């Protein structure tokens, strides 16, 4: 057994060293950072198109529609139901016209059917897992009697990748994404609902002699890997997206992970916070829990609260069990529809912030969700609140509301000064102490650390792809030293590996905001700029918490701009500079004159 000791001294050092052992994460497509909409199952093509249309009618952004097992022909993966989804191209074309993507499910159990080409190919190559007597192993799963590929075998994985070819998988697209479920592997009639421990795999040996007990924990890892390799073989310069339920150390190199089949219960909402933070501390930051719980029907308050929290998950997917009532955001009345619209809109406004966090995770190993003590392990009070609070990057603190009827909560803010994310006009709170605050029914408490600089896009569009031409807003918190970064690229290709991205450092000293482009990221080096056409313009700069009201703002080019100010309750100021004619990816200085 190999054992690695990862020396600190701090948590960030441990995570960076961990990634030198297990590899740096796969950088996902920008679209997958938006809202995902799933159900077991959307009935047919027309039902799926109707859901897509109603998101637009209700003015709620989303990016990815998901199809569960019923979209297949008799639970045979890489197929489509001949009547319900026989016109899959119609659905794919509709989504493409909306700037959206589709995910189809591809589980590891293969229906035992001699007329099913995937089964025939796997069997003819002797690539299925065997019993202890070296006979073909049959287990029971969604299709009925099923066989399980030996994903531990590199040659089996190679054959699996060929099923993603454009000329093999019907209705395929270069950006048709994939969902790998049930890959522990799940076997309904097996011991412990999985395959027997004495089943045999070939792996890299010359015969079937590796027991399942020795590779059980990496079965899903290799299934996930083979699926990603299939997408890469299909379209090498299109970023893959594959969600998995089973994972192992290093699964972050392949794609996203979710916490499995949860329930629409308050305790499941509550436990999602420590579960996701723990995963992020293990290097796997592209994680989420199904909103508002997979099983059972969520009561309206739980439905609302879970979406309010879900917009602050790295992976944000609405999902539902077959037997639940339809729960698209407009199904629970106008009040909830409006609240979900507002909250999802915030998710999309914050996409530049999210994308920068993902770039720093993928290229430098910095976890996206962090426990309160991550920046300062000596803060013992922070450990007491790690199950309800978490940080996004260094500067945003989220406090989950985890109980029905919770009208007030205790909020612990680490050292520093913290501003209310939802209301710039509210006086900031002192850190290093506990605050008791009333809750709002429309959002969870979120705070921004003084010294933060956040990038946003404020226009509501239908999807992330339709936002590429929109300008940026920069928000600077505090009146002294502040620092932030902004990352952008084409959002879809691997051109970032050749430096085709923008990564700017922004710093503020109380009077001057400075942009320094061409910053370096550990795994890909320095930024060299964009080749794709998209907006880099900044339409607004907002300064929150200034001690004095600035009279004007001036670029280093000599151009002056009007400043509008409002006064906060503590006597500080919020200042807005509109259309400062500066761009990301370039050097500039914006000076405030008091």
Helices and strands as residue ranges (DSSP letters): H 11-22, G 30-33, E 35-37, H 45-57, E 64-67, G 69-71, H 88-97, E 101-105, E 109-111, H 117-124, E 139-141, E 144-148, H 154-162, E 177-180, G 191-193, E 200-201, E 210-211, H 212-234, E 242-244, G 251-253, E 256-258, H 266-281, E 287-288, H 300-310, E 316-318, G 329-332, H 334-349, H 351-364, E 369-370, H 380-383, E 389-392, E 396-399, E 408-413, E 417-420, E 429-430, E 433-438, E 445-449, E 453-456, G 465-467, E 472-477, E 482-488, G 495-498, E 502-508, E 512-516, E 520-521, E 525-526, E 537-546, E 552-555, E 560-567, E 573-583, E 588-593
